[in-house]
Amino acid sequence: MSFTVAIDGPAASGKGTIGRAVAERFGFAHLDTGLLYRAVGKRVIEGADPVGAARSLGAEDLEAGGLRTAEVAQAASKVAAIPEVRAALLDFQRAFARRAGGAVLDGRDIGTVICPDADVKLYVIASDEVRARRRLKERLARGEDVGLEEVLADLRARDQRDSARATAPLKPAEDAVLLDTTHLGIDEAVARAIGVIEAALGERGGRTVRE
């Protein structure tokens, strides 16, 4: 039996951390769909055609080094606005979501486009300033020479591009549960997400989908 958890939200809101944690808690498979677009973006930086890169994307591309850099993040946001790129990656994501044993997907259009019938939909947000501080910490840990204002500007530019694109814009599904992590620690944010999922599993008549 399948059980799909869709987690959406802007960059550095905490959706990836929450997605990995709840997947581990329930034994679900996890997919950071942003990696798909980062992998395509990285190949575009290296000279590939965006649509061709998306159509030929392989598992090895998701394991390539350098996918978490700021340059690749911006490239990912740009290629994500191309309808043909999104179409090329659609089937992969939907097949993952239907896998037996349960799946958690985090991204920007999971609950609205990829899995509109997901059993649980979460939309994770945080203030711009908090998200910028989180991302700054990550980038400084990677040895990047960057300041808070630059990171904040990058995040806001990406938010604008992701929200304004014509195809699958960043927005919450109408039936998504809003989770604001601005003033939450990781454990508390994960606990709230787990509570929502447990409630949905209870409505399905059990705490496991592996039967």
N, C-alpha and C positions, 0 to 999 in steps of 0.2 A: 504494500500500500504506500502511496506517495503522500507527502505532506510538505507543502512549500511555504517558506518564510521569505517574504520580500522586504528588504530594508533599503530605503532610499534616503537621500539627503545630500547637502553640499559637501565640498571638500573639508576635511578635518573636523567634521561634526561628531565623529566617533562611531560612524556606522560600520566601518571595517572591523574595529576592535570588538564591537558588540556582536557583529556577525560571526566572527571567529569564536568568540566565547560561547554563544548560544549553540553553535554547531557542535562544539565539543561537549557541552552540557547534555545535549539530547542525542548525540551520536549521529548527527546529520552531516551530509557532505556540504562543503562550503565553496562558493565561487565568488571571488572579488571580480566582478565584471569590468571594473575599471582597468584591470590588468590587460583585458583584451584590447581596449582602446589605447592603452599605453604601449602595448606591443606593436600595434599598427603605427602609432605616432613615432615610435623609435625607428621603425623601418622607413617611414617617410623622411625622417631627418637624415637617414643614410642614403636617400635618393630614390626610394621606391614610390610607385604610384599608390595612393591611398586605397582605392577600391581593389586593386590587384593584391595589395598587401593583406587586406581583410579577407579576401577570398582564399588566399593561400596560407592563412595563419595556421601554424602548427603548435603542438604542445611545447616544443623546444623554444618557441618564441616567448612563451609565458615564463620561461625560466632564465631568460637572458639577463645579463647584468645591466645596471643603469636604468631600470624601468622606473625608479622612484625619484629621478632627478626633476628639478623644476622645469628644465627645458622639455623633457619628455611629457610632463604633466600638461604644459601649455599646448604641445603638439597633439596630445590625446584629446584635449578639449576641442581643438580645431577639426580634427578628423571625425570626431563624434557628431559634428554638425552636418556631415555629408550623408544624405539619405541612403545612398548605395552602400556605404560602409556599414551603417546600422543594419540594413537588410541582410548583408552578408554574414553578420554575426548573430542574427536573430535565432536561427534554427539551433545553433550550438547551445545558446543560453536556455532555450525552451526545453531542449532534450535533457539538459542537466537538471532543470527544475522538476522534471517528471520522474527522475530516477527513484527506484524503490528504496525505502529506508529513510526518506526525507532529505530535503535540501534547503540550504540557506543561500540566497543570492543577495549581494549588496551592490548598489549602483545608483543610478539617477532616474531610471525609467522602469524599474522592475515591477512595481505595483501598478503602474499606469499602462505599460505597453507589453513588456516581456511576459509577465504573469498576472494579468488582470484578475484572474480567479484564484490567486494565492490564498492559502488558508489563514495566513497572518500577514498583515502589511504594517510596517513601521516606517515613520518618516522622522528621521533624526536631525535635529537642528542644534545650533549653539550661536551665540553672538559672534559677529565678525571679529571682534577683538580677541575673544577667547580662542576662536579657531586659528587666528593668526599666530597667537602665542604657542599653540600646540604645534603648528606646522614649523614655526621658527625653531623650536626645540629639536624637531626631527632633522631639519636641515643643518643646524649647527652640529648635531651629533655626527652627521656625515662629513663634517669638515668644510662645509660651504661658508663663504664669506658673505653674509647677508644680514640685513637689519629688519626690524619689525615693520617699518613703514613699507619697505619693498615687498615683504611677504603679504602684508595686508592688501596692498594694491594688486598683487598677483591674484589673490583669492577673490577679490571683488570683480576683477576683470573676468575671471573664469566663471564666477556666479552669473554675471550678466550674459556672457556668451551661452552658457548652458541653459539659462532660463528663457532666453530670447530666440533660440533656434526654432525653426519651423517644424522640424521633425523630433518627436519625443522630448519636449522641453522638460527641464527639471521642475517638478511640481509634485505636491502630495496627491496620492489617490484620494478620492472622495471618502472612502471608508478606511483610510489609514489611521493608525493610532499615532498621535504626535508625541515625540519623546524629546524634550528640551534638555540637553546635557550641559548647558551653560554653567550651572552651579552644582553639577553632580560629579562625584568621583566615578572611576571606572566600575568599581564593584556595585555601586548603587544603580548606575545606568544599566548594567548587565542584569541586575536583579529585577529591575522593572520590566525589561524586555522578556526575561524568563517568565515572569508572572503573566504577561499577555499570552505567551505561547502555551503555558500550562493550562490557562483558561480555555484556549481554543482546542487543545488536545482533549481536555475534559469534555467539551461539547461533542467531540468525536467518539467519546465513550471509552477513552483509555489514555494512558500516559506514554504509549509507545506506538510507533507505526511499523514496527519490524515483525509483526505477527503474520 
